């Protein structure tokens, strides 16, 4: 009987023959005094499914609904002698959802997300205390390839820092199964860098200060590394290392300013129009 009912419902959904004449009160399932009607099932079954997939979707939803209602019924029975009045909590939750949706739409329509370099640098300068490093930071280029690969081209390109040579080096990396980071603009924390490149540091500041290429082998691969810039732990991070974070902070402040201004405008308007009384 259940299989026949599921097939019938899914057939109507798939054929598109569910229309305004289909009774919304047609019961599909019941648990205690609660009933699941056909329209509710239809709302939870995606359009465009094959008859087989539609039947499975109907069956899954109805089964899930039944299971949930059984647990709810048991909870209501078990807590019958206790307070199960959740009106205040539901009202608070509804208000939170409503406010979130309203604020998100308001911000989406009004928030300027463009931040110039001048504005970002000014914010960074005024708030340097927010950008202290908890780890060393490096700008670096590196490659690592299987130990049997001929590294001559890679050595020459990294030693010369010729951008034309880097184009050829990228092709070489692809052909030889090498991993690489040749952009040189990204900043890495030292801990993140050593997860990618197992380089040993015994005189950390001295090693990071060197701008000469470093070559070593580990785990069957040959590594070529060249540090371009570094910052010390507990120093203020270089602007280029935290620019994205600075931009996020500026946009967040703009958002908070917009919302505060909105709230003030609405409060003033409500009092002026007599919508508020305080007894």
Secondary structure, DSSP 4 states (H G I P E B T S, - for coil): -HHHHHHHHHHHHHHT---TTS-TT-EEEEETTEEEEHHHHHHTS-TT--HHHHHHHHHHHHHHHHHHHHHHHHHHHHTTTS----HHHHHHHHHHHHHHHHHHHHHHHH------HHHHHHHHHHTGGG-B-SS-EEEEEEEEEETTS--HHHHHHHHHT-HHHHHHHHHHHHHTT-EEE-----EEEHHHHHHHS----SSHHHHHH--S-EEEEETTEEEEEEEEEEE-TTSBPPHHHHHHHHHHHHHHHHHHHHHHHHHHHHHHHHHHTT-----
